[in-house]
Amino acid sequence: MKEYEVERYLRGAKLLEIGEGTSEIQKIVISWEIMDN
């Protein structure tokens, strides 16, 4: 299975959400990272 960069970010965000609980801020940061690339 090919892993896409976006999948990695989303999986990382999900793990952080479980640990920290602030998913909305994480989604914003991920979208900034994607837009920079």
N, C-alpha and C positions, 0 to 999 in steps of 0.2 A: 504494500500500500504506500503510495506516494504521500509524503507529508508536506503540506503547504505552510508557508510562513504564517499566514493568518490563523491557521489551526493551532500552531504553536502558541501564538499570542493569546488566543481565546482559552486554550487549555490552561495556560499559566494564569490567566485572569480568574478562571474558575477555582484554581487551587488557592489563589490569594484571597478570593471571596470567602472561601471556607475558613481561612485562617484569620482574616481581618474584617470581612463583612462589608467593605465599602466598594460595591461593584460599579456604581455609577461613575465614580472618579476613575476607576481602572479602565472602564470602557472609553472614556475620554482620552486617557493617556495612550491606550492602544491605538485609537484612531489617529492620534497625532503621529505615532511611530509609523503607522502604515502610510500616512500622507507624506511623510518625510522621505520614504523610499520611493 
